[in-house]
Amino acid sequence: FNRSSTATVDVRNNIFSNSRTGGTGLHIAIANTNAAATGYAGSSMWLRSYGSTASIISNFTNCTFVDNVDSGSASGMTNSNRATLALTKNTNSNHISNISNCVFWGNKAASGTIARPIGGFIESMISSATIKNSIDETNFTGITLSGTSANTSNSNPLFTNLSSSDYTLTSSSPAVDTGNNANVIGTTDLFGNQRIINTTVDMGAYEFQGCVAPYNINVN
């Protein structure tokens, strides 16, 4: 929440998972007292530029948004404005967002509908987003992308075990070696392992470290 200043928010190597907005469970999104029992949206985060002189640049790099639920039923909430990541701005404020090497998968709105990855709900959503080398089940449908956005898809990221909340990548994942090195922050992933393997960064919070090299055992 930024009321009147200028701020840059960098979020990297994070997993946002199993959060919920709605009548039960964890309320991540900011809600007023009249809506506290029903919830709005933004199950993973609501980043808001509010005052007339407020300005935010938000950068999300190598983050995984997975298995979150947006079922808030506050006044005006529908599946068209429920979203996993809420990025908003008030009328005279400014909010620019850059999303790179991120994965949005398995996030749901009411009745099991696939949730929009980014939305604004009770305020104006950011006018556009720069999204590069990222995956979303809807391929970021309904979001105005800046002219420099590139390499987005709705390909299944093939996590190691989605049902057991193991969000590491398998060797055949389309997220492996398909990120954008130019936007990498730091040299390690969420596990503390080397961030770039095979010259190109992966998408998501975990870098695939490769298979164990085969070896021979001779038995007489």
Helices and strands as residue ranges (DSSP letters): E 6-12, E 15-17, E 20-21, G 33-35, E 45-49, E 55-61, E 64-66, E 69-70, E 83-89, E 94-100, E 103-105, G 110-112, E 116-119, E 124-125, E 129-136, E 150-153, E 159-161, G 162-164, E 166-169, G 181-183, E 196-197, E 200-201
